[in-house]
Amino acid sequence: MTTRITDLPIDSEREREIMEARAAVLHRAEEQGVKPFTSLQDFASDSELSADFDADEFLRQVRDDRDRPSTRKAE
């Protein structure tokens, strides 16, 4: 029986590029006063701000938009 390694080797150059890109995005967000989500806890919102938010209606709108035919021309 043979074992096949399916994980790609670690590409340190690619990892460095990813880390730099993430840092750049976080820096731009900070400059613009945006607090990006960094954990699931960040998705919890202020109950006063979201008291009138209907999650079911939001999901219906997302589904309607997803099912709507695209107006973009195919390339």
Long-range contacts (C-beta under 8 A, 24 or more apart in sequence): none
